[in-house]
Amino acid sequence: MKVAVVGATGMVGEVMLKVLAERNFPISELLLVASERSVGKKLTYKNQEYTIIGLNDALAAHPDIAIFSAGGDTSLEWAPKFAEVGTTVIDNSSAWRMDPTKKLVVPEINASELTTEDKIIANPNCSTIQMVMALNPLHKKYQMKRVVVSTYQSVSGTGVKAVRQLENEIAGVQGEMAYPYPIGRNALPHCDVFMENGYTKEEMKLAREPQKILDDRTFSVSATAVRIPTAGGHSESVNVEFHKDFDLSEVRKLLSETPGVTVQDNPDTNTYPMPIYAHGKDDVFVGRIRRDETQRNTLNMWVVSDNLRKGAATNAVQIAEYLVENKLVSISEKLKV
């Protein structure tokens, strides 16, 4: 399999390479791609050194799969070019997520919708992925009516500049600011840009993407997204109202039996999900599972995941694995010989 990682020098790109190596993804030729200012630099993958190349060179190489994590503008311009030469693109930006002609995929939920015709596949927003992983089995059983979610998102979701800002503030060093305010000892109710309706773009992703992933527009999602001074891992307080009543022990059982979900829910031993425990792991962790005593058929839970792994890199690699396992991607001619 000839694989291109576009945005290989970024935070998600680095984790992407780590996940590809950990999962031993079948790669016969690896193309590490980045912006022009990074071309010629070296990166190591599985103890082998690779030279960063530009997008034109990567396109000319006709990779079988290209995993993009280089921003929406790059994806809008280049993903169609790669698709035209037969490459299957898995895109981690928001560029194609709500395009009605593109699939928005969380493999555990809707990978079965993919076909050989899908040449640009969208990876959902990190906060969306962990939320729908927890909601999907419950929705199947009890049918969601309304979800209210508040997120507590790490600075790594913004990028390396934001991580440096937090590190500088902790060290008492003046440096470049990723945010309009300090993030240390603070909480910013401001993830992504504000839109005309008063919500941020991040909040609208949380509102719209779950309906597309679950192929169901009968439920609604209202979101508030907050940036907090943690280096990695997103947390979510999720309040979900169902059409049908539920039993808490059955809820825990359903979640425990869901691949990719781990239940950490024992108040007696202070067992609950936290970013510090989710770091470096691929599962979505769910705890603080309890009934909302103010409203019928309504559940509260706390959902945590590593936003750079299941929220981005791991989900993209899982999509690639599904394509390979189900022979939905064209192998380059020279590999067929």
C-alpha positions as CSV (number, residue, x, y, z in Angstrom):
1,M,0.0,0.0,0.0
2,K,1.4,3.4,-1.1
3,V,0.4,5.8,1.6
4,A,0.7,9.6,1.8
5,V,0.4,11.5,5.1
6,V,-0.3,15.2,4.2
7,G,0.5,17.5,7.1
8,A,3.1,15.0,8.5
9,T,4.9,17.7,10.5
10,G,1.8,18.9,12.4
11,M,0.6,17.7,15.8
12,V,-2.0,15.3,14.3
13,G,0.4,14.2,11.6
14,E,3.0,13.1,14.2
15,V,0.3,11.1,16.0
16,M,-0.9,9.7,12.7
17,L,2.6,8.2,12.0
18,K,2.7,6.8,15.6
19,V,-0.7,5.2,15.2
20,L,0.2,3.8,11.7
21,A,3.3,2.2,13.2
22,E,1.5,0.9,16.3
23,R,-1.2,-0.8,14.3
24,N,1.3,-2.1,11.7
25,F,-0.7,-0.6,8.8
26,P,0.4,-2.3,5.6
27,I,2.7,0.3,3.9
28,S,5.0,-0.6,1.0
29,E,5.9,3.1,0.3
30,L,5.4,6.0,2.6
31,L,5.2,9.6,1.4
32,L,5.5,12.3,4.1
33,V,4.0,15.5,2.8
34,A,4.0,19.0,4.2
35,S,4.1,22.7,3.2
36,E,6.9,24.1,1.1
37,R,8.7,25.5,4.1
38,S,9.1,21.9,5.5
39,V,10.1,20.3,2.2
40,G,13.5,18.6,2.5
41,K,13.4,18.2,6.2
42,K,13.7,14.6,7.7
43,L,11.2,12.6,9.7
44,T,11.6,9.1,11.1
45,Y,9.1,6.3,10.8
46,K,9.8,2.8,12.1
47,N,13.5,3.6,12.5
48,Q,13.7,4.7,8.8
49,E,14.4,8.3,7.8
50,Y,12.1,9.9,5.2
51,T,12.5,13.3,3.4
52,I,9.5,15.6,3.4
53,I,8.1,16.2,0.0
54,G,5.6,18.8,-1.4
55,L,2.0,18.2,-2.6
56,N,2.9,18.2,-6.3
57,D,5.4,15.5,-5.9
58,A,3.0,13.5,-3.7
59,L,0.3,13.8,-6.3
60,A,2.6,12.7,-9.1
61,A,3.4,9.5,-7.1
62,H,-0.3,8.5,-7.2
63,P,-0.6,7.1,-3.7
64,D,-3.3,4.5,-2.9
65,I,-4.4,6.3,0.2
66,A,-3.7,9.9,1.3
67,I,-4.5,10.9,4.9
68,F,-4.9,14.7,5.1
69,S,-4.4,16.7,8.2
70,A,-3.2,20.0,6.8
71,G,-6.2,22.4,7.2
72,G,-9.4,23.0,5.3
73,D,-8.0,25.2,2.6
74,T,-5.4,22.6,1.6
75,S,-8.0,19.9,1.6
76,L,-10.4,21.9,-0.5
77,E,-7.8,22.5,-3.1
78,W,-5.8,19.2,-3.1
79,A,-8.2,16.4,-2.1
80,P,-10.1,16.5,-5.4
81,K,-6.8,16.5,-7.3
82,F,-5.7,13.3,-5.5
83,A,-9.1,11.8,-6.0
84,E,-8.9,12.4,-9.7
85,V,-5.8,10.3,-10.0
86,G,-7.4,7.4,-8.1
87,T,-6.2,8.1,-4.6
88,T,-8.6,7.6,-1.7
89,V,-8.4,10.6,0.5
90,I,-9.3,10.5,4.2
91,D,-9.5,14.1,5.3
92,N,-9.2,15.3,8.9
93,S,-10.3,18.9,8.3
94,S,-13.8,20.3,8.4
95,A,-13.7,21.0,4.6
96,W,-15.9,18.0,3.5
97,R,-17.7,17.0,6.6
98,M,-21.1,18.5,5.8
99,D,-20.8,18.0,2.0
100,P,-23.8,15.8,1.1
101,T,-21.8,14.0,-1.5
102,K,-19.1,12.9,1.1
103,K,-19.4,10.3,3.9
104,L,-18.6,11.4,7.4
105,V,-17.3,8.2,9.1
106,V,-16.7,6.8,12.6
107,P,-15.8,3.2,11.7
108,E,-17.5,1.6,14.6
109,I,-20.7,3.3,13.6
110,N,-21.0,3.7,9.9
111,A,-18.0,2.4,8.0
112,S,-20.4,-0.1,6.2
113,E,-21.7,2.8,4.2
114,L,-18.3,3.1,2.4
115,T,-17.9,2.0,-1.2
116,T,-15.2,2.0,-3.9
117,E,-16.8,5.2,-5.2
118,D,-15.9,7.2,-2.1
119,K,-12.7,8.9,-3.0
120,I,-12.9,11.7,-0.4
121,I,-13.9,10.5,3.1
122,A,-14.4,13.0,5.9
123,N,-13.1,12.4,9.4
124,P,-15.4,14.0,12.0
125,N,-14.6,16.6,14.5
126,C,-12.7,15.3,17.5
127,S,-15.4,16.3,20.0
128,T,-18.1,14.8,17.8
129,I,-16.4,11.4,17.5
130,Q,-16.2,10.8,21.3
131,M,-19.7,11.9,21.8
132,V,-21.3,9.7,19.1
133,M,-19.3,6.7,20.2
134,A,-21.1,7.0,23.6
135,L,-24.5,8.0,22.2
136,N,-24.8,5.5,19.3
137,P,-25.6,2.3,21.3
138,L,-28.0,4.3,23.6
139,H,-29.7,5.9,20.6
140,K,-30.3,2.5,19.0
141,K,-32.0,1.3,22.2
142,Y,-33.8,4.3,23.6
143,Q,-34.0,6.8,20.6
144,M,-32.6,10.2,21.4
145,K,-34.7,13.3,21.4
146,R,-32.4,16.0,22.5
147,V,-28.7,16.3,23.6
148,V,-27.2,19.2,25.5
149,V,-23.4,19.0,25.6
150,S,-20.7,21.2,27.2
151,T,-17.2,20.5,26.3
152,Y,-13.9,21.0,28.2
153,Q,-11.3,20.9,25.4
154,S,-7.6,20.8,25.7
155,V,-5.3,23.3,24.0
156,S,-3.8,20.5,21.7
157,G,-7.1,20.8,19.8
158,T,-6.0,24.3,18.7
159,G,-2.5,23.2,17.8
160,V,1.2,23.5,18.7
161,K,1.0,27.2,19.0
162,A,-1.6,26.9,21.8
163,V,0.3,24.2,23.6
164,R,3.4,26.5,23.6
165,Q,1.2,29.3,25.0
166,L,0.1,27.2,27.9
167,E,3.7,25.9,28.5
168,N,5.0,29.5,28.4
169,E,2.4,30.7,30.9
170,I,3.1,27.8,33.3
171,A,6.8,28.7,33.1
172,G,6.2,32.5,33.4
173,V,7.6,33.2,30.0
174,Q,6.2,35.8,27.6
175,G,5.6,34.3,24.2
176,E,3.3,34.2,21.1
177,M,-0.4,34.0,21.9
178,A,-2.7,31.5,20.2
179,Y,-5.7,32.8,22.1
180,P,-7.0,36.4,22.7
181,Y,-6.5,35.8,26.5
182,P,-4.3,33.7,28.8
183,I,-5.3,30.1,29.0
184,G,-3.5,29.1,32.1
185,R,-5.7,29.3,35.2
186,N,-8.5,30.2,32.8
187,A,-11.4,28.8,30.7
188,L,-12.3,30.3,27.4
189,P,-15.9,29.8,26.1
190,H,-14.5,30.2,22.7
191,C,-13.5,27.3,20.4
192,D,-13.1,28.2,16.8
193,V,-14.6,31.4,15.3
194,F,-18.0,32.9,16.3
195,M,-20.8,32.7,13.8
196,E,-23.8,35.0,13.1
197,N,-26.1,32.9,15.4
198,G,-23.8,33.5,18.4
199,Y,-22.5,30.0,18.5
200,T,-18.9,29.1,17.6
201,K,-18.0,26.9,14.5
202,E,-17.0,24.1,17.0
203,E,-20.4,24.2,18.6
204,M,-22.2,24.0,15.3
205,K,-20.0,21.0,14.3
206,L,-21.2,19.3,17.5
207,A,-24.8,20.2,16.5
208,R,-24.8,19.0,12.9
209,E,-22.2,16.2,12.5
210,P,-23.9,13.6,14.8
211,Q,-27.1,13.8,12.7
212,K,-25.1,13.0,9.6
213,I,-23.0,10.2,11.2
214,L,-26.1,8.5,12.7
215,D,-28.2,9.2,9.6
216,D,-31.0,10.6,11.7
217,R,-32.3,14.2,11.9
218,T,-35.1,13.5,14.4
219,F,-32.9,14.5,17.4
220,S,-31.2,17.8,18.1
221,V,-27.9,18.8,19.8
222,S,-27.2,22.1,21.6
223,A,-23.5,22.7,22.4
224,T,-21.3,25.0,24.4
225,A,-17.6,24.5,23.7
226,V,-14.9,25.6,26.3
227,R,-11.2,25.6,26.1
228,I,-9.4,24.7,29.3
229,P,-5.7,24.6,30.3
230,T,-5.1,20.9,29.8
231,A,-2.4,19.8,27.3
232,G,-4.3,16.8,25.8
233,G,-7.7,15.1,26.0
234,H,-11.2,16.5,25.6
235,S,-14.0,16.1,28.2
236,E,-17.7,16.4,27.7
237,S,-20.7,16.8,30.0
238,V,-23.5,15.1,28.0
239,N,-27.2,15.4,28.9
240,V,-29.4,13.3,26.7
241,E,-33.2,13.0,26.6
242,F,-34.6,9.8,25.1
243,H,-38.1,9.0,23.8
244,K,-38.0,5.7,25.8
245,D,-37.1,5.2,29.5
246,F,-33.9,3.4,30.5
247,D,-32.4,1.4,33.3
248,L,-29.0,2.6,34.5
249,S,-27.6,-0.9,34.8
250,E,-28.6,-1.6,31.2
251,V,-27.1,1.7,30.1
252,R,-23.8,0.7,31.7
253,K,-24.0,-2.8,30.1
254,L,-24.7,-1.4,26.7
255,L,-21.7,1.0,26.9
256,S,-19.4,-1.7,28.3
257,E,-20.2,-4.0,25.4
258,T,-19.6,-1.2,22.8
259,P,-16.2,-1.7,21.0
260,G,-14.0,1.3,21.6
261,V,-15.8,2.4,24.7
262,T,-14.6,1.9,28.3
263,V,-16.9,2.5,31.3
264,Q,-15.2,4.1,34.3
265,D,-18.1,4.6,36.7
266,N,-17.7,4.0,40.4
267,P,-18.3,7.0,42.7
268,D,-17.4,4.8,45.8
269,T,-13.8,4.6,44.6
270,N,-13.6,8.0,42.8
271,T,-13.5,6.2,39.5
272,Y,-14.4,8.4,36.6
273,P,-12.8,9.4,33.3
274,M,-10.1,12.1,33.2
275,P,-7.9,13.4,30.4
276,I,-4.8,12.3,32.3
277,Y,-5.9,8.7,32.1
278,A,-7.2,8.9,28.5
279,H,-3.8,10.2,27.2
280,G,-2.3,8.0,24.6
281,K,-5.2,5.6,24.5
282,D,-7.7,5.0,21.7
283,D,-10.8,4.3,23.7
284,V,-13.6,6.7,24.6
285,F,-14.1,6.7,28.4
286,V,-17.6,7.1,29.9
287,G,-18.5,7.7,33.6
288,R,-20.6,9.8,36.0
289,I,-23.6,7.9,34.5
290,R,-26.7,9.0,36.3
291,R,-30.3,9.9,35.8
292,D,-31.3,13.5,35.4
293,E,-33.8,13.9,38.2
294,T,-35.4,17.0,36.8
295,Q,-36.7,15.5,33.5
296,R,-38.2,12.3,32.3
297,N,-36.1,9.8,30.3
298,T,-33.0,11.9,30.6
299,L,-29.4,10.8,31.3
300,N,-26.2,12.5,32.4
301,M,-22.8,11.2,31.6
302,W,-19.1,12.4,31.4
303,V,-17.2,11.4,28.2
304,V,-13.4,11.7,27.8
305,S,-11.1,10.8,25.0
306,D,-7.6,11.6,23.6
307,N,-8.5,14.2,20.9
308,L,-5.3,13.6,18.9
309,R,-5.9,9.8,18.8
310,K,-9.5,8.6,18.5
311,G,-10.5,12.2,17.9
312,A,-8.3,12.4,14.9
313,A,-5.4,10.1,14.0
314,T,-6.7,6.8,15.1
315,N,-10.2,7.3,13.6
316,A,-8.5,8.1,10.3
317,V,-6.3,5.1,10.4
318,Q,-9.3,2.9,11.3
319,I,-11.0,4.2,8.2
320,A,-8.0,3.2,6.1
321,E,-7.9,-0.2,7.7
322,Y,-11.6,-0.8,6.8
323,L,-10.9,0.2,3.2
324,V,-8.0,-2.2,3.0
325,E,-9.8,-5.1,4.8
326,N,-12.9,-4.7,2.6
327,K,-10.9,-4.2,-0.7
328,L,-12.5,-0.7,-1.2
329,V,-9.3,1.0,-2.2
330,S,-7.4,0.5,-5.5
331,I,-3.9,-0.8,-5.1
332,S,-1.3,0.8,-7.3
333,E,-0.5,-1.2,-10.5
334,K,3.1,-1.9,-9.6
335,L,2.0,-3.6,-6.4
336,K,-0.4,-5.8,-8.3
337,V,2.4,-7.3,-10.5
